[in-house]
Each structure stands twice: as structure tokens, then as C-alpha cells.
Amino acid sequence: MLELGLRYGDGPVLMRELADSQQVSADYLEQLMGPLRRAGLVRTVRGARGGYQLAKVPDHITVKEIVDALEGRQSPADLANNSDKNAPPRWQHSAAHDLWREMEEAANDVLRRTSLGELCRRQREKDKQRAPQYAI
């Protein structure tokens, strides 16, 4: 998604280009694109100049939307509740359970406030800092 955000406005990007730029397999990326398409975050453009592109402006996509599309909406506390069927009833009223809830709320708050556009701006700044500087 970051790569598509960085290329937003340049037209569709071929899967092969995305895979090469991220150094992952095209098959793996193809698996990720299905949930992202269903969530309305990316779209496919068919044809000779086809590929993938964002379905919305990067500033209108939150990182939370991306995470939810790819990982589902279950929280760590929910996973703990569902997987610990044999856990003691005290779990719901434990300090550890409360801590999981607080962590979930803090993480979700950061993900909701951070847009893909903001992440792209941060990446561009990092890329500038990493670029070699030559002086004569």
C-alpha cells in the first residue's frame, strides 16, 4: 500500500513492478490484493496500461483500514478471549486483560489517526535523508 501511495497519480502499477520494488513475490502480493480490493482500498485496471492503483486518495485511507482489510478486525484481547476457552473466569476481570484492552485502544488510535498519505510523506522524508549527498 505504501508503494501504491508513493506512486499515486502516476497511473496503474504492474504487479511485477510492485513485487520488485518491495522485494517480495508477485504471488504473495496477489494474495494481499484480494482483501484490499474487497475493502475498496485498491482497484485493478485492465488492459495494456493496466495494473493496480489506490481506489482513494492516500490521505483518505487510514492505516487502520489497511490493517483491518488484511488482518481482520479481531483485537489481541479478543484473540486471547476466543483462544482461552479453558482460561479461568477471572481472565475477564484481570489486570492483564485490562492491559490488553489498553494496548489495543492505544494501537487502534494511532492506526486511525495515521493516513496512508502521512505515511507516504514520512517515507519521502526518510528517502531524502538516505540519499547520498555530494559536495564539490
DSSP file (Angstrom, degrees, kcal/mol; ACC not computed):
  #  RESIDUE AA STRUCTURE BP1 BP2  ACC     N-H-->O    O-->H-N    N-H-->O    O-->H-N    TCO  KAPPA ALPHA  PHI   PSI    X-CA   Y-CA   Z-CA
    1    1 A M     >        0   0    0      0, 0.0     4,-2.7     0, 0.0     5,-0.2   0.000 360.0 360.0 360.0 -38.7    0.0    0.0    0.0
    2    2 A L  H  >  +     0   0    0      1,-0.2     4,-2.7     2,-0.2     5,-0.2   0.925 360.0  49.8 -61.4 -43.0    2.9    2.4    0.8
    3    3 A E  H  > S+     0   0    0      1,-0.2     4,-1.4     2,-0.2    -1,-0.2   0.915 111.8  47.5 -62.7 -42.7    4.3    1.8   -2.7
    4    4 A L  H  4 S+     0   0    0      1,-0.2    50,-0.3     2,-0.2    -1,-0.2   0.881 111.9  51.6 -65.5 -36.8    0.9    2.4   -4.3
    5    5 A G  H >< S+     0   0    0     -4,-2.7     3,-1.1     1,-0.2    -2,-0.2   0.906 107.8  51.0 -64.6 -41.7    0.6    5.6   -2.2
    6    6 A L  H 3< S+     0   0    0     -4,-2.7    -1,-0.2     1,-0.3    -2,-0.2   0.798 115.5  43.0 -65.9 -27.4    4.0    6.8   -3.2
    7    7 A R  T >< S+     0   0    0     -4,-1.4     3,-2.3    -5,-0.2    -1,-0.3   0.299  82.7 140.8-100.0   8.4    3.1    6.3   -6.9
    8    8 A Y  T <   +     0   0    0     -3,-1.1    -3,-0.1     1,-0.3    45,-0.0  -0.262  70.0  22.4 -56.4 133.3   -0.4    7.8   -6.5
    9    9 A G  T 3  S+     0   0    0      2,-0.0    -1,-0.3     1,-0.0    -4,-0.1   0.290  99.0  93.8  92.6  -9.2   -1.4    9.8   -9.6
   10   10 A D  S <  S-     0   0    0     -3,-2.3    -2,-0.1     1,-0.3    -3,-0.0   0.398  94.4-109.6 -93.7   2.0    1.1    8.1  -11.8
   11   11 A G        -     0   0    0     -4,-0.2    -1,-0.3     2,-0.0    41,-0.1  -0.324  60.7 -21.6  94.8 177.6   -1.4    5.6  -13.1
   12   12 A P        -     0   0    0      0, 0.0     2,-0.5     0, 0.0    41,-0.2  -0.217  59.4-140.9 -62.3 149.4   -1.7    1.8  -12.5
   13   13 A V  B     -A   52   0A   0     39,-2.6    39,-2.8     3,-0.0     2,-0.1  -0.945  17.7-119.4-115.0 130.9    1.3   -0.1  -11.4
   14   14 A L     >  -     0   0    0     -2,-0.5     4,-2.1    37,-0.2     3,-0.3  -0.370  19.6-123.8 -66.4 146.2    2.1   -3.6  -12.7
   15   15 A M  H  > S+     0   0    0      1,-0.2     4,-2.9     2,-0.2     5,-0.2   0.885 112.8  57.3 -57.2 -40.0    2.2   -6.4  -10.1
   16   16 A R  H  > S+     0   0    0      1,-0.2     4,-2.4     2,-0.2    -1,-0.2   0.890 106.4  48.8 -60.1 -40.3    5.7   -7.2  -11.2
   17   17 A E  H  > S+     0   0    0     -3,-0.3     4,-2.6     2,-0.2    -1,-0.2   0.912 112.1  48.3 -66.2 -42.8    6.9   -3.6  -10.5
   18   18 A L  H  X S+     0   0    0     -4,-2.1     4,-1.9     2,-0.2    -2,-0.2   0.933 112.9  48.1 -61.6 -45.8    5.3   -3.7   -7.0
   19   19 A A  H  X>S+     0   0    0     -4,-2.9     5,-1.9     1,-0.2     4,-1.0   0.917 113.3  47.3 -62.7 -44.2    6.9   -7.1   -6.3
   20   20 A D  H  <5S+     0   0    0     -4,-2.4     3,-0.4    -5,-0.2    -1,-0.2   0.922 112.1  49.3 -63.6 -44.1   10.3   -5.9   -7.5
   21   21 A S  H  <5S+     0   0    0     -4,-2.6    -1,-0.2     1,-0.2    -2,-0.2   0.823 119.3  38.0 -67.4 -30.3   10.2   -2.7   -5.5
   22   22 A Q  H  <5S-     0   0    0     -4,-1.9    -1,-0.2    -5,-0.2    -2,-0.2   0.474 105.0-128.1 -98.1  -4.0    9.2   -4.4   -2.3
   23   23 A Q  T  <5 +     0   0    0     -4,-1.0     2,-0.3    -3,-0.4    -3,-0.2   0.905  69.0 117.2  55.5  46.4   11.4   -7.5   -2.9
   24   24 A V  S   <S-     0   0    0     -5,-1.9    -1,-0.2    -6,-0.2    -2,-0.2  -0.874  72.4 -85.3-131.6 167.4    8.6   -9.9   -2.4
   25   25 A S     >  -     0   0    0     -2,-0.3     4,-2.0     1,-0.1     5,-0.2  -0.448  25.6-131.6 -76.3 148.0    7.0  -12.5   -4.7
   26   26 A A  H  > S+     0   0    0      1,-0.2     4,-2.4     2,-0.2     5,-0.1   0.844 108.6  59.2 -63.9 -33.9    4.2  -11.4   -7.0
   27   27 A D  H  > S+     0   0    0      2,-0.2     4,-1.6     1,-0.2    -1,-0.2   0.914 105.4  48.3 -61.6 -42.9    2.2  -14.4   -5.8
   28   28 A Y  H  > S+     0   0    0      1,-0.2     4,-1.4     2,-0.2     3,-0.2   0.935 112.4  48.0 -63.5 -46.5    2.3  -13.1   -2.3
   29   29 A L  H  X S+     0   0    0     -4,-2.0     4,-1.8     1,-0.2    -1,-0.2   0.875 106.4  57.9 -62.9 -36.7    1.2   -9.6   -3.3
   30   30 A E  H  X S+     0   0    0     -4,-2.4     4,-1.0     1,-0.2    -1,-0.2   0.885 103.5  53.2 -60.9 -37.9   -1.6  -11.1   -5.4
   31   31 A Q  H  < S+     0   0    0     -4,-1.6    -1,-0.2    -3,-0.2    -2,-0.2   0.852 109.7  48.7 -64.8 -34.3   -2.9  -12.7   -2.2
   32   32 A L  H  X S+     0   0    0     -4,-1.4     4,-1.5     1,-0.2    -1,-0.2   0.812 101.2  64.2 -74.5 -30.1   -2.9   -9.4   -0.4
   33   33 A M  H  X S+     0   0    0     -4,-1.8     4,-2.7     1,-0.2     5,-0.2   0.827  91.4  64.7 -67.7 -31.4   -4.7   -7.5   -3.2
   34   34 A G  H  X S+     0   0    0     -4,-1.0     4,-2.6     1,-0.2     5,-0.2   0.964 106.9  39.4 -56.8 -57.0   -7.9   -9.5   -2.9
   35   35 A P  H  > S+     0   0    0      0, 0.0     4,-1.7     0, 0.0    -1,-0.2   0.868 115.8  53.1 -63.0 -34.2   -8.8   -8.3    0.6
   36   36 A L  H  <>S+     0   0    0     -4,-1.5     5,-2.6     2,-0.2     6,-1.0   0.884 110.5  47.5 -68.0 -37.0   -7.6   -4.8   -0.2
   37   37 A R  H ><5S+     0   0    0     -4,-2.7     3,-1.8     4,-0.2    -1,-0.2   0.939 110.8  50.9 -65.9 -47.2   -9.9   -4.8   -3.3
   38   38 A R  H 3<5S+     0   0    0     -4,-2.6    -2,-0.2     1,-0.3    -1,-0.2   0.822 107.8  53.7 -61.4 -30.6  -12.8   -6.1   -1.3
   39   39 A A  T 3<5S-     0   0    0     -4,-1.7    -1,-0.3    -5,-0.2    -2,-0.2   0.497 116.2-116.7 -81.4  -3.2  -12.3   -3.3    1.2
   40   40 A G  T < 5S+     0   0    0     -3,-1.8    -3,-0.2     2,-0.2    -2,-0.1   0.753  84.2 115.3  76.0  24.2  -12.4   -0.7   -1.5
   41   41 A L  S   <S+     0   0    0     -5,-2.6    14,-2.7    -6,-0.2    15,-0.6   0.772  76.0  23.8 -97.3 -30.5   -8.8    0.4   -1.0
   42   42 A V  E     -B   54   0A   0     -6,-1.0     2,-0.3    12,-0.3    12,-0.2  -0.902  65.4-159.3-129.0 161.0   -7.3   -0.7   -4.3
   43   43 A R  E     -B   53   0A   0     10,-2.8    10,-1.9    -2,-0.3     2,-0.4  -0.975  16.3-125.0-138.9 157.0   -8.6   -1.3   -7.8
   44   44 A T  E     -B   52   0A   0     -2,-0.3     2,-0.5     8,-0.2     8,-0.2  -0.827  14.3-158.7-101.9 136.2   -7.5   -3.2  -10.8
   45   45 A V  E     -B   51   0A   0      6,-3.0     6,-2.2    -2,-0.4     2,-0.2  -0.974  15.6-150.9-113.6 122.0   -7.2   -1.5  -14.2
   46   46 A R        +     0   0    0     -2,-0.5     3,-0.2     4,-0.2     2,-0.2  -0.498  47.4  50.1 -90.0 159.7   -7.2   -4.0  -17.1
   47   47 A G  S >  S-     0   0    0      1,-0.2     3,-2.0    -2,-0.2    -2,-0.1  -0.508 102.2 -42.5 111.6-177.1   -5.6   -3.6  -20.4
   48   48 A A  T 3  S+     0   0    0      1,-0.3    -1,-0.2    -2,-0.2    -2,-0.0   0.821 140.4  37.3 -59.7 -34.2   -2.2   -2.8  -21.8
   49   49 A R  T 3  S+     0   0    0     -3,-0.2    -1,-0.3     2,-0.0    -2,-0.1  -0.042  98.8 127.1-105.9  30.1   -1.6    0.0  -19.4
   50   50 A G    <   +     0   0    0     -3,-2.0     2,-0.3   -39,-0.1    -4,-0.2  -0.094  15.9 110.1 -82.7-179.5   -3.3   -1.9  -16.5
   51   51 A G  E     - B   0  45A   0     -6,-2.2    -6,-3.0   -37,-0.1     2,-0.4  -0.988  64.7 -43.2 151.4-152.5   -2.2   -2.7  -13.1
   52   52 A Y  E     +AB  13  44A   0    -39,-2.8   -39,-2.6    -2,-0.3     2,-0.3  -0.865  49.3 165.4-114.0 146.5   -3.1   -1.8   -9.5
   53   53 A Q  E     - B   0  43A   0    -10,-1.9   -10,-2.8    -2,-0.4   -48,-0.1  -0.978  43.8 -84.2-151.0 161.9   -3.8    1.6   -8.1
   54   54 A L  E     - B   0  42A   0     -2,-0.3   -12,-0.3   -50,-0.3   -13,-0.1  -0.391  25.9-148.1 -65.6 144.1   -5.3    3.1   -5.0
   55   55 A A  S    S+     0   0    0    -14,-2.7     2,-0.3     2,-0.1   -13,-0.2   0.586  81.9  32.3 -88.0 -12.4   -9.1    3.4   -5.1
   56   56 A K  S    S-     0   0    0    -15,-0.6     5,-0.1     2,-0.0    -2,-0.0  -0.904 100.3 -81.8-136.9 164.6   -9.0    6.5   -2.9
   57   57 A V    >   -     0   0    0     -2,-0.3     3,-2.5     1,-0.1     4,-0.2  -0.462  45.5-119.1 -62.3 137.7   -6.7    9.5   -2.3
   58   58 A P  G >  S+     0   0    0      0, 0.0    59,-1.7     0, 0.0     3,-1.4   0.826 113.8  58.7 -53.2 -34.2   -3.9    8.4    0.1
   59   59 A D  G 3  S+     0   0    0      1,-0.3    -2,-0.1    57,-0.2    59,-0.0   0.650 102.5  55.4 -70.0 -12.8   -5.0   11.0    2.7
   60   60 A H  G <  S+     0   0    0     -3,-2.5     2,-0.5    55,-0.1    -1,-0.3   0.280  93.7  79.9-102.0   9.0   -8.4    9.4    2.8
   61   61 A I    <   -     0   0    0     -3,-1.4    55,-3.1    -4,-0.2    56,-0.4  -0.973  68.7-152.7-116.5 122.2   -7.1    5.9    3.7
   62   62 A T  B  >  -C  115   0B   0     -2,-0.5     4,-1.5    53,-0.3     3,-0.3  -0.629  23.6-124.7 -90.4 154.1   -6.2    5.2    7.3
   63   63 A V  H  > S+     0   0    0     51,-2.8     4,-2.7    48,-0.8     5,-0.2   0.829 113.2  62.3 -62.9 -30.5   -3.6    2.6    8.3
   64   64 A K  H  > S+     0   0    0     47,-1.6     4,-2.9    50,-0.4    -1,-0.2   0.900 100.2  52.3 -61.1 -41.1   -6.4    1.1   10.4
   65   65 A E  H  > S+     0   0    0     -3,-0.3     4,-2.2    46,-0.2    -1,-0.2   0.907 110.8  47.8 -61.1 -40.8   -8.4    0.4    7.3
   66   66 A I  H  X S+     0   0    0     -4,-1.5     4,-2.1     2,-0.2     5,-0.2   0.942 113.4  46.4 -65.8 -48.2   -5.4   -1.3    5.7
   67   67 A V  H  X S+     0   0    0     -4,-2.7     4,-3.3     1,-0.2     5,-0.5   0.919 112.9  50.0 -61.4 -44.5   -4.7   -3.4    8.8
   68   68 A D  H  X S+     0   0    0     -4,-2.9     4,-1.7     1,-0.2    -1,-0.2   0.897 110.5  50.4 -61.8 -40.1   -8.4   -4.4    9.2
   69   69 A A  H  < S+     0   0    0     -4,-2.2    -1,-0.2    -5,-0.2    -2,-0.2   0.890 121.3  33.1 -65.1 -38.4   -8.6   -5.4    5.5
   70   70 A L  H  < S+     0   0    0     -4,-2.1    -2,-0.2    -5,-0.1    -1,-0.2   0.819 132.7  25.8 -89.1 -32.6   -5.5   -7.6    5.7
   71   71 A E  H  < S-     0   0    0     -4,-3.3     3,-0.3     1,-0.3    -3,-0.2   0.561 102.0-120.8-110.0 -11.4   -5.7   -8.9    9.3
   72   72 A G     <  -     0   0    0     -4,-1.7    -1,-0.3    -5,-0.5    -2,-0.1  -0.310  35.0 -77.9  88.1 177.9   -9.4   -8.8   10.1
   73   73 A R  S    S+     0   0    0     -2,-0.1     2,-0.3    -4,-0.1    -1,-0.2   0.288  83.4 122.2-103.7   9.8  -10.9   -6.8   13.0
   74   74 A Q        -     0   0    0     -3,-0.3    -3,-0.0    -6,-0.1     3,-0.0  -0.559  51.4-143.9 -76.9 136.9  -10.1   -9.1   15.9
   75   75 A S     >  -     0   0    0     -2,-0.3     4,-2.7     1,-0.1     5,-0.2  -0.490  26.1-106.5 -90.7 164.1   -8.1   -7.4   18.6
   76   76 A P  H  > S+     0   0    0      0, 0.0     4,-2.5     0, 0.0     5,-0.2   0.896 123.5  50.9 -56.1 -39.7   -5.3   -9.1   20.7
   77   77 A A  H  > S+     0   0    0     23,-0.3     4,-2.6     2,-0.2     5,-0.1   0.906 110.0  49.2 -66.1 -39.8   -7.7   -9.2   23.7
   78   78 A D  H  > S+     0   0    0      2,-0.2     4,-3.0     1,-0.2     5,-0.2   0.916 110.9  50.2 -63.9 -42.2  -10.5  -10.8   21.5
   79   79 A L  H  X S+     0   0    0     -4,-2.7     4,-2.8     1,-0.2     5,-0.3   0.922 111.3  48.6 -61.7 -42.6   -8.0  -13.4   20.3
   80   80 A A  H  X S+     0   0    0     -4,-2.5     4,-1.6    -5,-0.2    -2,-0.2   0.920 112.7  48.5 -62.9 -42.4   -7.0  -14.1   23.9
   81   81 A N  H  < S+     0   0    0     -4,-2.6    -2,-0.2     1,-0.2    -1,-0.2   0.928 116.1  42.8 -62.5 -45.0  -10.7  -14.4   24.9
   82   82 A N  H  < S+     0   0    0     -4,-3.0     3,-0.4     1,-0.2    -2,-0.2   0.862 117.6  44.1 -72.2 -36.1  -11.5  -16.7   22.0
   83   83 A S  H  < S+     0   0    0     -4,-2.8     2,-0.5     1,-0.2     3,-0.3   0.703 105.4  63.5 -84.3 -18.2   -8.4  -18.9   22.2
   84   84 A D    ><  +     0   0    0     -4,-1.6     3,-1.9    -5,-0.3    -1,-0.2  -0.352  55.0 143.0-102.0  53.2   -8.5  -19.3   26.0
   85   85 A K  T 3  S+     0   0    0     -2,-0.5    -1,-0.2    -3,-0.4    -2,-0.1   0.820  78.6  47.9 -59.6 -29.8  -11.9  -21.1   26.3
   86   86 A N  T 3  S+     0   0    0     -3,-0.3    -1,-0.3     2,-0.0    -2,-0.1   0.370  87.4 118.9 -92.7   5.2  -10.3  -23.1   29.2
   87   87 A A  S <  S-     0   0    0     -3,-1.9    -3,-0.0    -6,-0.2    -6,-0.0  -0.330  77.4 -91.5 -68.8 153.2   -9.0  -20.0   30.9
   88   88 A P    >   -     0   0    0      0, 0.0     3,-2.2     0, 0.0     4,-0.2  -0.304  32.6-115.5 -63.3 150.0  -10.2  -19.2   34.4
   89   89 A P  G >  S+     0   0    0      0, 0.0     3,-0.9     0, 0.0     4,-0.4   0.737 110.3  75.5 -58.3 -22.0  -13.3  -17.0   34.6
   90   90 A R  G >  S+     0   0    0      1,-0.2     3,-1.5     2,-0.2    -3,-0.0   0.719  72.5  85.0 -62.8 -19.7  -11.1  -14.4   36.4
   91   91 A W  G X  S+     0   0    0     -3,-2.2     3,-1.8     1,-0.3     6,-0.3   0.889  84.6  54.7 -51.8 -45.2   -9.5  -13.5   33.0
   92   92 A Q  G <  S+     0   0    0     -3,-0.9    -1,-0.3     1,-0.3    -2,-0.2   0.763 115.6  39.4 -60.3 -25.4  -12.3  -11.1   32.1
   93   93 A H  G <  S+     0   0    0     -3,-1.5    -1,-0.3    -4,-0.4     2,-0.2   0.056  94.5 114.5-113.3  23.3  -11.6   -9.2   35.4
   94   94 A S  S <> S-     0   0    0     -3,-1.8     4,-1.9     1,-0.1     5,-0.1  -0.599  72.2-125.6 -97.6 157.8   -7.9   -9.4   35.5
   95   95 A A  H  > S+     0   0    0     -2,-0.2     4,-2.3     1,-0.2     5,-0.1   0.844 112.5  57.4 -64.8 -34.6   -5.3   -6.7   35.3
   96   96 A A  H  > S+     0   0    0      2,-0.2     4,-2.3     1,-0.2    -1,-0.2   0.918 105.6  49.5 -63.3 -43.1   -3.7   -8.5   32.3
   97   97 A H  H  > S+     0   0    0     -6,-0.3     4,-2.0     1,-0.2    -2,-0.2   0.922 110.8  50.1 -60.9 -44.3   -7.0   -8.4   30.4
   98   98 A D  H  X S+     0   0    0     -4,-1.9     4,-2.4     1,-0.2    -1,-0.2   0.893 108.5  53.0 -61.3 -39.7   -7.3   -4.7   31.1
   99   99 A L  H  X S+     0   0    0     -4,-2.3     4,-2.6     1,-0.2    -1,-0.2   0.916 106.8  51.9 -62.3 -43.4   -3.7   -4.1   29.9
  100  100 A W  H  X S+     0   0    0     -4,-2.3     4,-2.4     1,-0.2   -23,-0.3   0.905 110.4  49.4 -58.5 -41.9   -4.5   -5.9   26.6
  101  101 A R  H  X S+     0   0    0     -4,-2.0     4,-2.6     2,-0.2    -2,-0.2   0.915 110.7  49.1 -63.9 -44.0   -7.6   -3.6   26.2
  102  102 A E  H  X S+     0   0    0     -4,-2.4     4,-2.4     2,-0.2    -2,-0.2   0.912 111.9  48.9 -62.9 -42.1   -5.5   -0.5   26.8
  103  103 A M  H  X S+     0   0    0     -4,-2.6     4,-2.7     2,-0.2     5,-0.2   0.916 111.3  50.3 -63.1 -42.5   -2.8   -1.6   24.4
  104  104 A E  H  X S+     0   0    0     -4,-2.4     4,-2.8    -5,-0.2     5,-0.2   0.928 111.2  48.1 -60.8 -46.6   -5.5   -2.3   21.8
  105  105 A E  H  X S+     0   0    0     -4,-2.6     4,-2.0     2,-0.2    -2,-0.2   0.906 113.2  47.6 -62.9 -42.1   -7.1    1.1   22.2
  106  106 A A  H  X S+     0   0    0     -4,-2.4     4,-1.9     2,-0.2    -2,-0.2   0.930 114.4  46.0 -65.1 -45.9   -3.7    2.9   22.0
  107  107 A A  H  X S+     0   0    0     -4,-2.7     4,-2.5     1,-0.2    -2,-0.2   0.929 113.2  49.2 -63.6 -45.6   -2.7    1.0   18.9
  108  108 A N  H  X S+     0   0    0     -4,-2.8     4,-2.5    -5,-0.2    -1,-0.2   0.863 108.0  55.1 -63.3 -35.1   -6.0    1.5   17.2
  109  109 A D  H  X S+     0   0    0     -4,-2.0     4,-2.0    -5,-0.2    -1,-0.2   0.930 110.0  45.3 -62.8 -45.1   -5.9    5.2   18.0
  110  110 A V  H  X S+     0   0    0     -4,-1.9     4,-1.2     1,-0.2    -2,-0.2   0.924 114.5  48.5 -63.7 -44.5   -2.5    5.6   16.3
  111  111 A L  H  < S+     0   0    0     -4,-2.5   -47,-1.6     1,-0.2   -48,-0.8   0.869 112.2  49.0 -65.2 -37.0   -3.7    3.5   13.3
  112  112 A R  H  < S+     0   0    0     -4,-2.5    -1,-0.2     1,-0.2    -2,-0.2   0.865 112.8  46.9 -70.4 -36.1   -6.9    5.5   12.9
  113  113 A R  H  < S+     0   0    0     -4,-2.0     2,-0.6    -5,-0.2    -1,-0.2   0.662  98.7  80.5 -81.4 -15.0   -5.1    8.9   13.1
  114  114 A T     <  -     0   0    0     -4,-1.2   -51,-2.8    -5,-0.2   -50,-0.4  -0.824  66.0-160.7 -99.8 120.4   -2.4    8.0   10.6
  115  115 A S  B  >  -C   62   0B   0     -2,-0.6     4,-2.1   -53,-0.3   -53,-0.3  -0.559  31.0-117.0 -92.0 160.8   -3.3    8.2    6.9
  116  116 A L  H  > S+     0   0    0    -55,-3.1     4,-2.4   -58,-0.9   -57,-0.2   0.869 118.3  58.7 -60.6 -36.5   -1.6    6.4    4.1
  117  117 A G  H  > S+     0   0    0    -59,-1.7     4,-2.2   -56,-0.4    -1,-0.2   0.908 105.1  48.4 -59.9 -42.7   -0.8    9.9    2.8
  118  118 A E  H  > S+     0   0    0    -60,-0.2     4,-2.3     1,-0.2    -1,-0.2   0.907 110.3  51.5 -63.6 -42.0    1.0   10.8    6.1
  119  119 A L  H  X S+     0   0    0     -4,-2.1     4,-2.3     1,-0.2    -2,-0.2   0.889 108.8  51.4 -62.3 -39.1    3.0    7.5    5.9
  120  120 A C  H  X S+     0   0    0     -4,-2.4     4,-2.6     2,-0.2    -2,-0.2   0.910 108.8  50.7 -63.9 -42.5    4.0    8.4    2.3
  121  121 A R  H  X S+     0   0    0     -4,-2.2     4,-2.0     1,-0.2    -2,-0.2   0.912 110.6  49.4 -62.1 -41.6    5.2   11.8    3.4
  122  122 A R  H  X S+     0   0    0     -4,-2.3     4,-2.2     1,-0.2    -1,-0.2   0.908 111.1  49.7 -62.2 -41.8    7.2   10.2    6.2
  123  123 A Q  H  X S+     0   0    0     -4,-2.3     4,-2.7     2,-0.2    -2,-0.2   0.910 108.5  51.7 -65.8 -42.0    8.7    7.8    3.7
  124  124 A R  H  X S+     0   0    0     -4,-2.6     4,-2.0     1,-0.2    -1,-0.2   0.898 110.1  50.2 -61.1 -39.5    9.7   10.5    1.2
  125  125 A E  H  X S+     0   0    0     -4,-2.0     4,-2.0     2,-0.2    -1,-0.2   0.914 111.0  48.5 -65.1 -42.6   11.4   12.4    4.1
  126  126 A K  H  X S+     0   0    0     -4,-2.2     4,-1.7     1,-0.2    -2,-0.2   0.898 109.5  53.0 -63.2 -40.3   13.3    9.2    5.0
  127  127 A D  H  X S+     0   0    0     -4,-2.7     4,-1.3     1,-0.2    -1,-0.2   0.884 107.8  51.2 -63.9 -38.0   14.3    8.7    1.4
  128  128 A K  H  < S+     0   0    0     -4,-2.0     3,-0.2     1,-0.2    -1,-0.2   0.907 109.9  49.7 -63.5 -41.7   15.7   12.2    1.2
  129  129 A Q  H  < S+     0   0    0     -4,-2.0    -1,-0.2     1,-0.2    -2,-0.2   0.811 112.4  48.0 -67.7 -29.6   17.8   11.7    4.3
  130  130 A R  H  < S+     0   0    0     -4,-1.7    -1,-0.2    -5,-0.2    -2,-0.2   0.707  87.2 106.3 -83.6 -21.7   19.1    8.4    3.0
  131  131 A A  S  < S-     0   0    0     -4,-1.3     2,-0.0    -3,-0.2    -3,-0.0  -0.310  82.6-103.2 -62.6 138.4   20.1    9.9   -0.5
  132  132 A P        -     0   0    0      0, 0.0     2,-0.5     0, 0.0    -1,-0.1  -0.347  31.4-144.4 -63.5 142.6   23.8   10.3   -0.9
  133  133 A Q        -     0   0    0     -3,-0.1     2,-0.4     2,-0.0     0, 0.0  -0.940  14.2-166.8-111.1 125.2   25.0   13.9   -0.6
  134  134 A Y        -     0   0    0     -2,-0.5     2,-0.4     2,-0.0     0, 0.0  -0.929   4.4-174.5-114.2 136.6   27.8   15.1   -2.9
  135  135 A A              0   0    0     -2,-0.4    -2,-0.0     1,-0.1     0, 0.0  -0.984 360.0 360.0-129.9 141.2   29.7   18.3   -2.4
  136  136 A I              0   0    0     -2,-0.4    -1,-0.1     0, 0.0    -2,-0.0   0.373 360.0 360.0-114.8 360.0   32.3   19.8   -4.6
